[in-house]
Amino acid sequence: MMFSVALSLSVRDFALVRKEPLRVLGGVAVQLVGLPLLTLGLILLLSPPASVALGMLIVASCPGGNVSNLLTRIAGGNTAYSVTLTSISSVSAAILTPLSILFWSGLYAPADALVHALEVDPLPFFVQTAALLAVPLALGMALNAWKPVLSDRIGRVLAPLALACIALLVVVGIVQNWTIILITGALILPIVVLHNSSAFALGWLSGRALGMEPARRRALTFEVGIQNAGLGLVILLSQFDGVGGAAAIIGMWSIWHLIGGSLLAGLFRLADSRTLGRNASERDT
């Protein structure tokens, strides 16, 4: 999954950092710090079960997903800005994702107690998760730099395969925790919708606060609202024994953020068409 992401990354994707450092670093900060902080605020407000809170924090700690680039393009956003933010969050995920999960879960007592009950040793967890992310990222970027044509060919095969793996993980997570989902479905779905909607809103409002034009605001909206939840499931299953409530949250997020993101992209397109229609009417008048 991470190897397929890295195959599309190149040094060019980071060029915008030098040209517009404040906007890029501001967007990265919103995604890497703002979203986990917002998530912790929602958790303290809602007081969900420990496993549900852990799932929310794992999702918030994951890097953005490539789907955000597609939705940004559909919505008429700034695709170059979106790709830059996705690239930075993907590369930094090797270090920041495990650190973020440990840090933010430690600030909510029930989640912290659950992590300790699962006997998750911080140092091995950090090393194993960092290796899980860093090795395929480094190999993929190295191959893209050394053999870009070969990298592109492999990427065309691995990208849909990675999406299929994510879909399989979601199905497995839902099937294995079907009883929990049935029991807690009335709790989990509203939390996922609220969490994801709040993430989209954070991206949009942060873009306004940073003085971005509409195209960049839309890109930041999708970068914050679309997370690599498939990676979250991998981390959960490999490091946290697939805790039921967390698996239900991450699995539901994997499905819902695509629905919510598509609806939001459609609303942006509708707003653009209405604006064009009004401008055309004014010109005719």
PyRosetta script that sets phi, psi and omega in degrees:
from pyrosetta import init, pose_from_sequence

init()
pose = pose_from_sequence("MMFSVALSLSVRDFALVRKEPLRVLGGVAVQLVGLPLLTLGLILLLSPPASVALGMLIVASCPGGNVSNLLTRIAGGNTAYSVTLTSISSVSAAILTPLSILFWSGLYAPADALVHALEVDPLPFFVQTAALLAVPLALGMALNAWKPVLSDRIGRVLAPLALACIALLVVVGIVQNWTIILITGALILPIVVLHNSSAFALGWLSGRALGMEPARRRALTFEVGIQNAGLGLVILLSQFDGVGGAAAIIGMWSIWHLIGGSLLAGLFRLADSRTLGRNASERDT")
pose.set_psi(1, -51.3)
pose.set_omega(1, -180.0)
pose.set_phi(2, -71.3)
pose.set_psi(2, -31.9)
pose.set_omega(2, 177.6)
pose.set_phi(3, -63.5)
pose.set_psi(3, -41.9)
pose.set_omega(3, -179.9)
pose.set_phi(4, -66.1)
pose.set_psi(4, -34.7)
pose.set_omega(4, 176.3)
pose.set_phi(5, -65.6)
pose.set_psi(5, -44.4)
pose.set_omega(5, -176.5)
pose.set_phi(6, -66.2)
pose.set_psi(6, -28.2)
pose.set_omega(6, -180.0)
pose.set_phi(7, -62.4)
pose.set_psi(7, -20.6)
pose.set_omega(7, -179.4)
pose.set_phi(8, -99.7)
pose.set_psi(8, 0.6)
pose.set_omega(8, -178.6)
pose.set_phi(9, -94.5)
pose.set_psi(9, 140.2)
pose.set_omega(9, 176.1)
pose.set_phi(10, -145.8)
pose.set_psi(10, 169.3)
pose.set_omega(10, 179.8)
pose.set_phi(11, -59.7)
pose.set_psi(11, -31.7)
pose.set_omega(11, -179.7)
pose.set_phi(12, -59.5)
pose.set_psi(12, -29.5)
pose.set_omega(12, -177.9)
pose.set_phi(13, -66.2)
pose.set_psi(13, -18.3)
pose.set_omega(13, -177.2)
pose.set_phi(14, -103.1)
pose.set_psi(14, 3.3)
pose.set_omega(14, -177.1)
pose.set_phi(15, -62.4)
pose.set_psi(15, -30.4)
pose.set_omega(15, -177.2)
pose.set_phi(16, -66.2)
pose.set_psi(16, -22.0)
pose.set_omega(16, 178.9)
pose.set_phi(17, -61.6)
pose.set_psi(17, -40.8)
pose.set_omega(17, -179.7)
pose.set_phi(18, -72.5)
pose.set_psi(18, -34.6)
pose.set_omega(18, -177.4)
pose.set_phi(19, -78.6)
pose.set_psi(19, -40.8)
pose.set_omega(19, -176.6)
pose.set_phi(20, -135.1)
pose.set_psi(20, 67.4)
pose.set_omega(20, -173.1)
pose.set_phi(21, -61.4)
pose.set_psi(21, -39.8)
pose.set_omega(21, -175.8)
pose.set_phi(22, -66.3)
pose.set_psi(22, -44.0)
pose.set_omega(22, -179.1)
pose.set_phi(23, -68.7)
pose.set_psi(23, -39.4)
pose.set_omega(23, -179.8)
pose.set_phi(24, -69.4)
pose.set_psi(24, -50.5)
pose.set_omega(24, -178.4)
pose.set_phi(25, -66.7)
pose.set_psi(25, -33.3)
pose.set_omega(25, 175.9)
pose.set_phi(26, -64.3)
pose.set_psi(26, -43.6)
pose.set_omega(26, 177.4)
pose.set_phi(27, -64.1)
pose.set_psi(27, -39.7)
pose.set_omega(27, 178.0)
pose.set_phi(28, -63.6)
pose.set_psi(28, -41.7)
pose.set_omega(28, 179.7)
pose.set_phi(29, -63.0)
pose.set_psi(29, -39.4)
pose.set_omega(29, 178.1)
pose.set_phi(30, -61.6)
pose.set_psi(30, -41.7)
pose.set_omega(30, -177.3)
pose.set_phi(31, -73.4)
pose.set_psi(31, -45.5)
pose.set_omega(31, -172.1)
pose.set_phi(32, -85.5)
pose.set_psi(32, -26.2)
pose.set_omega(32, -179.1)
pose.set_phi(33, -115.9)
pose.set_psi(33, -45.0)
pose.set_omega(33, -176.4)
pose.set_phi(34, -62.0)
pose.set_psi(34, -44.5)
pose.set_omega(34, -177.6)
pose.set_phi(35, -66.8)
pose.set_psi(35, -46.5)
pose.set_omega(35, 175.4)
pose.set_phi(36, -61.1)
pose.set_psi(36, -36.3)
pose.set_omega(36, 178.6)
pose.set_phi(37, -66.2)
pose.set_psi(37, -43.4)
pose.set_omega(37, 175.6)
pose.set_phi(38, -59.9)
pose.set_psi(38, -42.5)
pose.set_omega(38, -179.9)
pose.set_phi(39, -62.1)
pose.set_psi(39, -43.5)
pose.set_omega(39, 177.7)
pose.set_phi(40, -61.7)
pose.set_psi(40, -39.6)
pose.set_omega(40, 177.4)
pose.set_phi(41, -61.4)
pose.set_psi(41, -43.5)
pose.set_omega(41, 177.6)
pose.set_phi(42, -63.4)
pose.set_psi(42, -39.8)
pose.set_omega(42, -179.9)
pose.set_phi(43, -63.9)
pose.set_psi(43, -44.7)
pose.set_omega(43, 178.8)
pose.set_phi(44, -64.7)
pose.set_psi(44, -31.6)
pose.set_omega(44, 179.3)
pose.set_phi(45, -74.9)
pose.set_psi(45, -42.4)
pose.set_omega(45, -174.0)
pose.set_phi(46, -90.3)
pose.set_psi(46, -24.0)
pose.set_omega(46, -177.0)
pose.set_phi(47, 50.1)
pose.set_psi(47, 57.5)
pose.set_omega(47, -179.7)
pose.set_phi(48, -75.6)
pose.set_psi(48, 168.9)
pose.set_omega(48, 173.9)
pose.set_phi(49, -57.1)
pose.set_psi(49, 156.3)
pose.set_omega(49, -174.8)
pose.set_phi(50, -56.3)
pose.set_psi(50, -43.5)
pose.set_omega(50, -177.0)
pose.set_phi(51, -67.0)
pose.set_psi(51, -36.3)
pose.set_omega(51, 177.6)
pose.set_phi(52, -66.0)
pose.set_psi(52, -44.5)
pose.set_omega(52, 178.4)
pose.set_phi(53, -60.9)
pose.set_psi(53, -41.3)
pose.set_omega(53, 179.2)
pose.set_phi(54, -62.4)
pose.set_psi(54, -42.2)
pose.set_omega(54, 177.8)
pose.set_phi(55, -61.9)
pose.set_psi(55, -41.0)
pose.set_omega(55, 178.2)
pose.set_phi(56, -62.9)
pose.set_psi(56, -40.8)
pose.set_omega(56, -178.6)
pose.set_phi(57, -72.2)
pose.set_psi(57, -34.9)
pose.set_omega(57, 176.8)
pose.set_phi(58, -64.5)
pose.set_psi(58, -44.9)
pose.set_omega(58, 177.7)
pose.set_phi(59, -59.2)
pose.set_psi(59, -46.7)
pose.set_omega(59, -177.4)
pose.set_phi(60, -65.5)
pose.set_psi(60, -23.2)
pose.set_omega(60, -178.2)
pose.set_phi(61, -88.7)
pose.set_psi(61, -10.6)
pose.set_omega(61, -178.4)
pose.set_phi(62, -77.3)
pose.set_psi(62, 155.9)
pose.set_omega(62, 176.0)
pose.set_phi(63, -71.1)
pose.set_psi(63, 167.2)
pose.set_omega(63, 176.4)
pose.set_phi(64, -67.1)
pose.set_psi(64, 159.2)
pose.set_omega(64, -179.7)
pose.set_phi(65, -102.3)
pose.set_psi(65, 155.2)
pose.set_omega(65, 179.0)
pose.set_phi(66, -62.9)
pose.set_psi(66, -20.2)
pose.set_omega(66, 177.5)
pose.set_phi(67, -59.6)
pose.set_psi(67, -29.0)
pose.set_omega(67, 180.0)
pose.set_phi(68, -61.8)
pose.set_psi(68, -35.1)
pose.set_omega(68, 178.3)
pose.set_phi(69, -64.6)
pose.set_psi(69, -41.8)
pose.set_omega(69, 179.5)
pose.set_phi(70, -65.7)
pose.set_psi(70, -46.8)
pose.set_omega(70, -179.5)
pose.set_phi(71, -65.2)
pose.set_psi(71, -35.7)
pose.set_omega(71, 177.1)
pose.set_phi(72, -61.8)
pose.set_psi(72, -44.3)
pose.set_omega(72, 179.4)
pose.set_phi(73, -64.2)
pose.set_psi(73, -42.8)
pose.set_omega(73, 179.4)
pose.set_phi(74, -62.5)
pose.set_psi(74, -37.8)
pose.set_omega(74, -176.0)
pose.set_phi(75, -82.9)
pose.set_psi(75, 0.1)
pose.set_omega(75, -179.9)
pose.set_phi(76, 78.1)
pose.set_psi(76, 25.9)
pose.set_omega(76, 178.9)
pose.set_phi(77, -87.7)
pose.set_psi(77, -178.7)
pose.set_omega(77, -179.7)
pose.set_phi(78, -83.9)
pose.set_psi(78, 99.6)
pose.set_omega(78, -174.6)
pose.set_phi(79, -66.7)
pose.set_psi(79, -37.6)
pose.set_omega(79, -180.0)
pose.set_phi(80, -61.2)
pose.set_psi(80, -41.9)
pose.set_omega(80, 178.0)
pose.set_phi(81, -65.0)
pose.set_psi(81, -41.5)
pose.set_omega(81, 178.9)
pose.set_phi(82, -62.0)
pose.set_psi(82, -45.3)
pose.set_omega(82, -179.7)
pose.set_phi(83, -63.1)
pose.set_psi(83, -40.2)
pose.set_omega(83, 179.0)
pose.set_phi(84, -61.6)
pose.set_psi(84, -46.8)
pose.set_omega(84, -179.6)
pose.set_phi(85, -64.5)
pose.set_psi(85, -41.5)
pose.set_omega(85, 177.8)
pose.set_phi(86, -62.5)
pose.set_psi(86, -41.2)
pose.set_omega(86, -179.3)
pose.set_phi(87, -63.6)
pose.set_psi(87, -45.3)
pose.set_omega(87, -178.8)
pose.set_phi(88, -65.5)
pose.set_psi(88, -44.6)
pose.set_omega(88, -179.0)
pose.set_phi(89, -66.6)
pose.set_psi(89, -34.5)
pose.set_omega(89, 179.7)
pose.set_phi(90, -68.0)
pose.set_psi(90, -44.5)
pose.set_omega(90, -179.0)
pose.set_phi(91, -68.4)
pose.set_psi(91, -41.5)
pose.set_omega(91, -178.2)
pose.set_phi(92, -74.5)
pose.set_psi(92, -14.0)
pose.set_omega(92, -176.1)
pose.set_phi(93, -60.7)
pose.set_psi(93, -31.5)
pose.set_omega(93, -177.8)
pose.set_phi(94, -56.1)
pose.set_psi(94, -36.1)
pose.set_omega(94, -179.7)
pose.set_phi(95, -99.7)
pose.set_psi(95, -46.5)
pose.set_omega(95, -169.6)
pose.set_phi(96, -77.0)
pose.set_psi(96, -31.6)
pose.set_omega(96, -178.0)
pose.set_phi(97, -63.1)
pose.set_psi(97, -52.1)
pose.set_omega(97, 177.9)
pose.set_phi(98, -63.9)
pose.set_psi(98, -38.1)
pose.set_omega(98, 178.0)
pose.set_phi(99, -63.5)
pose.set_psi(99, -42.3)
pose.set_omega(99, -179.0)
pose.set_phi(100, -63.9)
pose.set_psi(100, -43.2)
pose.set_omega(100, 179.5)
pose.set_phi(101, -60.6)
pose.set_psi(101, -47.1)
pose.set_omega(101, -179.1)
pose.set_phi(102, -66.2)
pose.set_psi(102, -42.3)
pose.set_omega(102, -176.9)
pose.set_phi(103, -66.6)
pose.set_psi(103, -52.7)
pose.set_omega(103, -174.0)
pose.set_phi(104, -71.8)
pose.set_psi(104, -35.5)
pose.set_omega(104, 176.9)
pose.set_phi(105, -66.5)
pose.set_psi(105, -28.5)
pose.set_omega(105, 178.2)
pose.set_phi(106, -70.3)
pose.set_psi(106, -14.3)
pose.set_omega(106, -179.3)
pose.set_phi(107, -91.3)
pose.set_psi(107, -4.8)
pose.set_omega(107, 176.8)
pose.set_phi(108, -120.5)
pose.set_psi(108, 109.8)
pose.set_omega(108, -169.4)
pose.set_phi(109, -52.0)
pose.set_psi(109, -46.9)
pose.set_omega(109, 179.9)
pose.set_phi(110, -61.1)
pose.set_psi(110, -41.3)
pose.set_omega(110, 178.8)
pose.set_phi(111, -67.9)
pose.set_psi(111, -39.9)
pose.set_omega(111, 177.9)
pose.set_phi(112, -62.0)
pose.set_psi(112, -42.3)
pose.set_omega(112, 178.5)
pose.set_phi(113, -64.5)
pose.set_psi(113, -37.4)
pose.set_omega(113, 178.8)
pose.set_phi(114, -65.3)
pose.set_psi(114, -42.8)
pose.set_omega(114, 178.7)
pose.set_phi(115, -60.4)
pose.set_psi(115, -41.9)
pose.set_omega(115, 178.6)
pose.set_phi(116, -69.0)
pose.set_psi(116, -36.7)
pose.set_omega(116, 179.1)
pose.set_phi(117, -65.1)
pose.set_psi(117, -31.2)
pose.set_omega(117, 177.6)
pose.set_phi(118, -80.1)
pose.set_psi(118, -0.8)
pose.set_omega(118, 178.6)
pose.set_phi(119, 57.8)
pose.set_psi(119, 43.6)
pose.set_omega(119, 176.2)
pose.set_phi(120, -82.9)
pose.set_psi(120, 109.3)
pose.set_omega(120, 178.5)
pose.set_phi(121, -80.3)
pose.set_psi(121, 120.8)
pose.set_omega(121, -173.7)
pose.set_phi(122, -53.9)
pose.set_psi(122, -45.2)
pose.set_omega(122, -175.4)
pose.set_phi(123, -67.0)
pose.set_psi(123, -50.9)
pose.set_omega(123, 176.0)
pose.set_phi(124, -60.5)
pose.set_psi(124, -38.2)
pose.set_omega(124, 178.3)
pose.set_phi(125, -60.0)
pose.set_psi(125, -46.8)
pose.set_omega(125, -179.3)
pose.set_phi(126, -62.9)
pose.set_psi(126, -47.3)
pose.set_omega(126, -177.4)
pose.set_phi(127, -62.9)
pose.set_psi(127, -46.3)
pose.set_omega(127, -177.4)
pose.set_phi(128, -66.5)
pose.set_psi(128, -43.8)
pose.set_omega(128, -178.8)
pose.set_phi(129, -69.0)
pose.set_psi(129, -40.0)
pose.set_omega(129, 177.8)
pose.set_phi(130, -61.6)
pose.set_psi(130, -42.0)
pose.set_omega(130, 178.5)
pose.set_phi(131, -66.1)
pose.set_psi(131, -39.7)
pose.set_omega(131, 178.9)
pose.set_phi(132, -56.7)
pose.set_psi(132, -34.9)
pose.set_omega(132, -177.2)
pose.set_phi(133, -95.5)
pose.set_psi(133, -42.2)
pose.set_omega(133, -170.9)
pose.set_phi(134, -71.0)
pose.set_psi(134, -41.5)
pose.set_omega(134, -175.5)
pose.set_phi(135, -62.3)
pose.set_psi(135, -53.0)
pose.set_omega(135, 178.9)
pose.set_phi(136, -65.7)
pose.set_psi(136, -31.9)
pose.set_omega(136, 176.9)
pose.set_phi(137, -63.8)
pose.set_psi(137, -46.1)
pose.set_omega(137, -179.1)
pose.set_phi(138, -64.4)
pose.set_psi(138, -43.5)
pose.set_omega(138, -179.8)
pose.set_phi(139, -64.2)
pose.set_psi(139, -43.0)
pose.set_omega(139, -178.9)
pose.set_phi(140, -65.1)
pose.set_psi(140, -44.6)
pose.set_omega(140, 179.6)
pose.set_phi(141, -67.5)
pose.set_psi(141, -37.3)
pose.set_omega(141, 178.0)
pose.set_phi(142, -63.9)
pose.set_psi(142, -42.9)
pose.set_omega(142, 178.9)
pose.set_phi(143, -64.7)
pose.set_psi(143, -39.4)
pose.set_omega(143, 179.5)
pose.set_phi(144, -65.0)
pose.set_psi(144, -36.2)
pose.set_omega(144, 179.2)
pose.set_phi(145, -75.1)
pose.set_psi(145, -34.2)
pose.set_omega(145, -175.3)
pose.set_phi(146, -84.6)
pose.set_psi(146, -46.6)
pose.set_omega(146, -177.6)
pose.set_phi(147, -132.4)
pose.set_psi(147, 76.2)
pose.set_omega(147, -175.3)
pose.set_phi(148, -61.0)
pose.set_psi(148, -35.4)
pose.set_omega(148, 179.9)
pose.set_phi(149, -67.3)
pose.set_psi(149, -45.8)
pose.set_omega(149, 177.6)
pose.set_phi(150, -63.5)
pose.set_psi(150, -40.1)
pose.set_omega(150, 178.8)
pose.set_phi(151, -60.2)
pose.set_psi(151, -42.1)
pose.set_omega(151, 179.5)
pose.set_phi(152, -64.1)
pose.set_psi(152, -41.2)
pose.set_omega(152, 179.4)
pose.set_phi(153, -64.7)
pose.set_psi(153, -45.0)
pose.set_omega(153, 179.7)
pose.set_phi(154, -65.4)
pose.set_psi(154, -40.1)
pose.set_omega(154, -179.5)
pose.set_phi(155, -60.8)
pose.set_psi(155, -35.8)
pose.set_omega(155, -180.0)
pose.set_phi(156, -65.3)
pose.set_psi(156, -26.6)
pose.set_omega(156, 178.0)
pose.set_phi(157, -86.7)
pose.set_psi(157, -44.8)
pose.set_omega(157, -173.8)
pose.set_phi(158, -75.0)
pose.set_psi(158, -30.9)
pose.set_omega(158, -177.6)
pose.set_phi(159, -59.4)
pose.set_psi(159, -53.1)
pose.set_omega(159, 176.9)
pose.set_phi(160, -65.8)
pose.set_psi(160, -30.9)
pose.set_omega(160, 177.4)
pose.set_phi(161, -65.5)
pose.set_psi(161, -40.2)
pose.set_omega(161, 177.8)
pose.set_phi(162, -64.1)
pose.set_psi(162, -41.2)
pose.set_omega(162, 177.1)
pose.set_phi(163, -62.6)
pose.set_psi(163, -38.9)
pose.set_omega(163, 178.0)
pose.set_phi(164, -64.7)
pose.set_psi(164, -38.7)
pose.set_omega(164, 177.9)
pose.set_phi(165, -64.3)
pose.set_psi(165, -41.4)
pose.set_omega(165, 177.7)
pose.set_phi(166, -61.5)
pose.set_psi(166, -45.3)
pose.set_omega(166, 179.0)
pose.set_phi(167, -60.6)
pose.set_psi(167, -40.0)
pose.set_omega(167, 178.9)
pose.set_phi(168, -64.9)
pose.set_psi(168, -42.7)
pose.set_omega(168, 178.1)
pose.set_phi(169, -60.4)
pose.set_psi(169, -42.0)
pose.set_omega(169, 178.8)
pose.set_phi(170, -61.7)
pose.set_psi(170, -46.3)
pose.set_omega(170, -179.8)
pose.set_phi(171, -61.7)
pose.set_psi(171, -45.9)
pose.set_omega(171, 179.8)
pose.set_phi(172, -61.8)
pose.set_psi(172, -44.4)
pose.set_omega(172, 179.2)
pose.set_phi(173, -61.6)
pose.set_psi(173, -40.1)
pose.set_omega(173, 179.7)
pose.set_phi(174, -70.1)
pose.set_psi(174, -43.7)
pose.set_omega(174, -179.1)
pose.set_phi(175, -63.3)
pose.set_psi(175, -45.4)
pose.set_omega(175, -178.4)
pose.set_phi(176, -66.0)
pose.set_psi(176, -26.2)
pose.set_omega(176, -177.0)
pose.set_phi(177, -117.2)
pose.set_psi(177, 27.7)
pose.set_omega(177, -175.7)
pose.set_phi(178, -60.1)
pose.set_psi(178, -40.4)
pose.set_omega(178, -179.8)
pose.set_phi(179, -62.6)
pose.set_psi(179, -44.1)
pose.set_omega(179, 178.8)
pose.set_phi(180, -63.4)
pose.set_psi(180, -40.5)
pose.set_omega(180, -179.4)
pose.set_phi(181, -64.4)
pose.set_psi(181, -41.3)
pose.set_omega(181, 178.7)
pose.set_phi(182, -63.2)
pose.set_psi(182, -40.7)
pose.set_omega(182, -177.5)
pose.set_phi(183, -71.9)
pose.set_psi(183, -40.4)
pose.set_omega(183, -173.3)
pose.set_phi(184, -107.5)
pose.set_psi(184, 8.8)
pose.set_omega(184, -176.5)
pose.set_phi(185, -55.9)
pose.set_psi(185, -39.1)
pose.set_omega(185, 179.7)
pose.set_phi(186, -65.4)
pose.set_psi(186, -23.2)
pose.set_omega(186, 177.3)
pose.set_phi(187, -89.2)
pose.set_psi(187, -43.3)
pose.set_omega(187, -171.1)
pose.set_phi(188, -70.9)
pose.set_psi(188, -47.0)
pose.set_omega(188, -176.3)
pose.set_phi(189, -60.9)
pose.set_psi(189, -47.6)
pose.set_omega(189, 177.6)
pose.set_phi(190, -60.8)
pose.set_psi(190, -36.8)
pose.set_omega(190, 179.5)
pose.set_phi(191, -65.6)
pose.set_psi(191, -43.8)
pose.set_omega(191, 179.7)
pose.set_phi(192, -62.7)
pose.set_psi(192, -45.2)
pose.set_omega(192, -179.7)
pose.set_phi(193, -63.2)
pose.set_psi(193, -44.4)
pose.set_omega(193, 179.0)
pose.set_phi(194, -64.4)
pose.set_psi(194, -44.4)
pose.set_omega(194, -179.3)
pose.set_phi(195, -61.8)
pose.set_psi(195, -48.8)
pose.set_omega(195, -178.5)
pose.set_phi(196, -66.8)
pose.set_psi(196, -42.1)
pose.set_omega(196, 178.5)
pose.set_phi(197, -62.8)
pose.set_psi(197, -39.8)
pose.set_omega(197, 178.2)
pose.set_phi(198, -64.8)
pose.set_psi(198, -36.1)
pose.set_omega(198, 178.3)
pose.set_phi(199, -65.3)
pose.set_psi(199, -45.2)
pose.set_omega(199, 176.4)
pose.set_phi(200, -59.7)
pose.set_psi(200, -45.0)
pose.set_omega(200, -179.5)
pose.set_phi(201, -63.0)
pose.set_psi(201, -39.2)
pose.set_omega(201, 178.1)
pose.set_phi(202, -61.0)
pose.set_psi(202, -43.7)
pose.set_omega(202, 178.9)
pose.set_phi(203, -61.4)
pose.set_psi(203, -45.1)
pose.set_omega(203, -178.5)
pose.set_phi(204, -65.6)
pose.set_psi(204, -48.9)
pose.set_omega(204, -177.6)
pose.set_phi(205, -66.6)
pose.set_psi(205, -36.1)
pose.set_omega(205, 177.9)
pose.set_phi(206, -66.1)
pose.set_psi(206, -37.8)
pose.set_omega(206, 176.4)
pose.set_phi(207, -61.2)
pose.set_psi(207, -41.2)
pose.set_omega(207, 176.9)
pose.set_phi(208, -65.3)
pose.set_psi(208, -43.3)
pose.set_omega(208, -179.3)
pose.set_phi(209, -63.7)
pose.set_psi(209, -31.1)
pose.set_omega(209, 179.1)
pose.set_phi(210, -86.0)
pose.set_psi(210, 2.7)
pose.set_omega(210, 176.5)
pose.set_phi(211, 72.7)
pose.set_psi(211, 29.4)
pose.set_omega(211, -178.6)
pose.set_phi(212, -82.5)
pose.set_psi(212, 149.8)
pose.set_omega(212, 173.8)
pose.set_phi(213, -73.2)
pose.set_psi(213, 163.9)
pose.set_omega(213, -174.4)
pose.set_phi(214, -52.2)
pose.set_psi(214, -38.9)
pose.set_omega(214, -177.0)
pose.set_phi(215, -63.3)
pose.set_psi(215, -41.4)
pose.set_omega(215, 178.3)
pose.set_phi(216, -73.7)
pose.set_psi(216, -35.1)
pose.set_omega(216, 177.1)
pose.set_phi(217, -60.2)
pose.set_psi(217, -40.1)
pose.set_omega(217, 178.7)
pose.set_phi(218, -65.5)
pose.set_psi(218, -41.5)
pose.set_omega(218, 178.8)
pose.set_phi(219, -61.1)
pose.set_psi(219, -45.7)
pose.set_omega(219, -179.6)
pose.set_phi(220, -66.2)
pose.set_psi(220, -34.4)
pose.set_omega(220, 177.2)
pose.set_phi(221, -58.2)
pose.set_psi(221, -47.4)
pose.set_omega(221, -178.9)
pose.set_phi(222, -74.0)
pose.set_psi(222, -33.0)
pose.set_omega(222, 179.0)
pose.set_phi(223, -63.5)
pose.set_psi(223, -38.6)
pose.set_omega(223, -179.3)
pose.set_phi(224, -79.9)
pose.set_psi(224, -34.7)
pose.set_omega(224, -175.2)
pose.set_phi(225, -85.3)
pose.set_psi(225, -19.8)
pose.set_omega(225, 179.7)
pose.set_phi(226, -107.6)
pose.set_psi(226, 112.4)
pose.set_omega(226, -179.0)
pose.set_phi(227, -113.6)
pose.set_psi(227, 156.3)
pose.set_omega(227, 177.9)
pose.set_phi(228, -78.9)
pose.set_psi(228, 74.2)
pose.set_omega(228, -176.3)
pose.set_phi(229, -66.7)
pose.set_psi(229, -26.5)
pose.set_omega(229, 176.1)
pose.set_phi(230, -60.7)
pose.set_psi(230, -40.6)
pose.set_omega(230, 175.6)
pose.set_phi(231, -63.2)
pose.set_psi(231, -38.1)
pose.set_omega(231, 177.5)
pose.set_phi(232, -59.8)
pose.set_psi(232, -38.9)
pose.set_omega(232, 177.4)
pose.set_phi(233, -66.3)
pose.set_psi(233, -39.1)
pose.set_omega(233, 178.1)
pose.set_phi(234, -60.8)
pose.set_psi(234, -46.5)
pose.set_omega(234, 179.7)
pose.set_phi(235, -63.5)
pose.set_psi(235, -42.6)
pose.set_omega(235, -179.0)
pose.set_phi(236, -63.0)
pose.set_psi(236, -45.3)
pose.set_omega(236, -176.6)
pose.set_phi(237, -71.8)
pose.set_psi(237, -32.1)
pose.set_omega(237, -175.9)
pose.set_phi(238, -89.0)
pose.set_psi(238, -26.7)
pose.set_omega(238, -173.2)
pose.set_phi(239, -117.2)
pose.set_psi(239, -21.3)
pose.set_omega(239, -175.3)
pose.set_phi(240, -121.7)
pose.set_psi(240, 19.7)
pose.set_omega(240, 176.9)
pose.set_phi(241, 58.9)
pose.set_psi(241, 23.9)
pose.set_omega(241, 175.8)
pose.set_phi(242, 60.3)
pose.set_psi(242, 46.5)
pose.set_omega(242, -178.7)
pose.set_phi(243, -50.0)
pose.set_psi(243, 129.4)
pose.set_omega(243, -171.0)
pose.set_phi(244, -55.0)
pose.set_psi(244, -54.3)
pose.set_omega(244, -177.7)
pose.set_phi(245, -62.0)
pose.set_psi(245, -39.9)
pose.set_omega(245, 178.9)
pose.set_phi(246, -66.9)
pose.set_psi(246, -40.9)
pose.set_omega(246, 178.2)
pose.set_phi(247, -63.3)
pose.set_psi(247, -38.8)
pose.set_omega(247, 179.2)
pose.set_phi(248, -64.6)
pose.set_psi(248, -42.6)
pose.set_omega(248, 179.6)
pose.set_phi(249, -63.5)
pose.set_psi(249, -49.5)
pose.set_omega(249, -176.5)
pose.set_phi(250, -67.5)
pose.set_psi(250, -40.4)
pose.set_omega(250, 177.8)
pose.set_phi(251, -63.0)
pose.set_psi(251, -42.7)
pose.set_omega(251, 178.4)
pose.set_phi(252, -66.3)
pose.set_psi(252, -39.4)
pose.set_omega(252, 177.2)
pose.set_phi(253, -61.2)
pose.set_psi(253, -41.3)
pose.set_omega(253, -178.4)
pose.set_phi(254, -56.2)
pose.set_psi(254, -34.2)
pose.set_omega(254, -180.0)
pose.set_phi(255, -85.8)
pose.set_psi(255, -46.8)
pose.set_omega(255, -171.4)
pose.set_phi(256, -68.2)
pose.set_psi(256, -38.7)
pose.set_omega(256, -175.2)
pose.set_phi(257, -65.3)
pose.set_psi(257, -25.3)
pose.set_omega(257, 174.4)
pose.set_phi(258, -71.2)
pose.set_psi(258, -40.6)
pose.set_omega(258, 177.9)
pose.set_phi(259, -66.8)
pose.set_psi(259, -51.2)
pose.set_omega(259, -179.5)
pose.set_phi(260, -62.1)
pose.set_psi(260, -41.5)
pose.set_omega(260, 179.3)
pose.set_phi(261, -65.0)
pose.set_psi(261, -39.8)
pose.set_omega(261, 178.4)
pose.set_phi(262, -65.9)
pose.set_psi(262, -41.7)
pose.set_omega(262, 177.7)
pose.set_phi(263, -62.3)
pose.set_psi(263, -42.3)
pose.set_omega(263, -179.4)
pose.set_phi(264, -66.2)
pose.set_psi(264, -41.3)
pose.set_omega(264, 177.2)
pose.set_phi(265, -61.3)
pose.set_psi(265, -39.3)
pose.set_omega(265, 177.3)
pose.set_phi(266, -64.0)
pose.set_psi(266, -38.3)
pose.set_omega(266, 178.4)
pose.set_phi(267, -66.0)
pose.set_psi(267, -39.7)
pose.set_omega(267, 177.1)
pose.set_phi(268, -63.0)
pose.set_psi(268, -42.9)
pose.set_omega(268, 178.5)
pose.set_phi(269, -64.5)
pose.set_psi(269, -40.1)
pose.set_omega(269, 178.5)
pose.set_phi(270, -63.2)
pose.set_psi(270, -42.3)
pose.set_omega(270, 178.2)
pose.set_phi(271, -62.3)
pose.set_psi(271, -40.2)
pose.set_omega(271, 178.6)
pose.set_phi(272, -64.3)
pose.set_psi(272, -42.3)
pose.set_omega(272, -179.1)
pose.set_phi(273, -65.4)
pose.set_psi(273, -37.5)
pose.set_omega(273, 178.3)
pose.set_phi(274, -68.0)
pose.set_psi(274, -38.6)
pose.set_omega(274, 177.7)
pose.set_phi(275, -63.5)
pose.set_psi(275, -43.1)
pose.set_omega(275, 177.3)
pose.set_phi(276, -62.9)
pose.set_psi(276, -39.2)
pose.set_omega(276, 179.4)
pose.set_phi(277, -64.3)
pose.set_psi(277, -42.3)
pose.set_omega(277, 178.5)
pose.set_phi(278, -65.7)
pose.set_psi(278, -41.6)
pose.set_omega(278, 179.5)
pose.set_phi(279, -63.2)
pose.set_psi(279, -39.1)
pose.set_omega(279, 178.9)
pose.set_phi(280, -65.7)
pose.set_psi(280, -39.5)
pose.set_omega(280, 179.1)
pose.set_phi(281, -64.9)
pose.set_psi(281, -40.4)
pose.set_omega(281, 179.5)
pose.set_phi(282, -65.3)
pose.set_psi(282, -38.8)
pose.set_omega(282, 177.8)
pose.set_phi(283, -65.1)
pose.set_psi(283, -41.3)
pose.set_omega(283, 179.2)
pose.set_phi(284, -64.0)
pose.set_psi(284, -38.3)
pose.set_omega(284, 178.4)
pose.set_phi(285, -66.0)
pose.dump_pdb("model.pdb")
